[in-house]
Amino acid sequence: MKKDFTPDDDEMPAEFDFSRSIPNPWFVAVHGPEYVRVIDKDLAAQFPDDEKMNAALRSVAHATAQMPQELSDKPSTVPRMKRSRRSAR
């Protein structure tokens, strides 16, 4: 005979502390790299949420599409920042 389930019987807490959680290392392997892009923390701090970041990236993509092809194929003259060991994972 099945016992009737009531919310009070739930053993899971109402809130979880994710402050010590780590990212799932298998997500990219299972779903592929097209679902995940890792950005540095200083850049992530510039965008309050996903919608703002996506809007900024879409505006850059739109501006790049509007450039003449000979300009967009040239290598960037802006020096690249070195990655720290921690962000290179």
TAHUQUI-V157174 format. One record per residue. N is the residue number from 1. PSI is psi in degrees with one decimal (none if undefined). D_FIRST is the distance of its C-alpha to the first C-alpha in whole Angstrom. Layout:
<<N/PSI/D_FIRST> <N/PSI/D_FIRST>>
This chain:
<<1/133.2/0> <2/140.6/4> <3/133.7/7> <4/134.7/9> <5/128.7/12> <6/152.1/16> <7/-27.0/19> <8/-22.3/20> <9/-8.7/17> <10/127.6/19> <11/-8.3/21> <12/140.7/23> <13/157.4/27> <14/-30.1/28> <15/147.6/31> <16/146.6/32> <17/106.0/36> <18/10.7/37> <19/-25.3/40> <20/16.8/40> <21/160.8/38> <22/154.2/40> <23/152.6/40> <24/115.5/38> <25/-15.1/41> <26/-5.9/39> <27/-49.3/39> <28/-38.7/43> <29/-35.0/42> <30/-46.6/39> <31/-20.1/40> <32/156.7/44> <33/-13.6/47> <34/-13.3/47> <35/-16.7/44> <36/129.7/45> <37/126.0/49> <38/124.3/50> <39/156.5/52> <40/154.6/54> <41/-34.2/53> <42/-34.0/56> <43/-39.4/56> <44/-32.8/52> <45/-20.3/53> <46/-18.4/56> <47/120.5/53> <48/-24.7/50> <49/174.9/48> <50/-37.3/47> <51/-41.6/49> <52/-40.8/52> <53/-43.7/52> <54/-38.9/51> <55/-42.1/54> <56/-43.8/57> <57/-37.7/56> <58/-36.9/56> <59/-37.0/60> <60/-43.0/61> <61/-39.4/60> <62/-44.1/62> <63/-38.1/65> <64/-38.0/65> <65/-26.3/64> <66/-14.6/67> <67/147.9/70> <68/147.2/72> <69/-39.3/71> <70/-27.3/74> <71/-39.5/73> <72/-18.2/69> <73/-14.1/70> <74/145.1/72> <75/152.3/70> <76/142.0/70> <77/-0.8/72> <78/127.4/70> <79/142.3/69> <80/145.2/66> <81/144.6/64> <82/141.2/63> <83/141.8/60> <84/164.2/59> <85/-40.1/57> <86/-40.1/54> <87/-9.9/54> <88/-5.1/54> <89/none/51>>
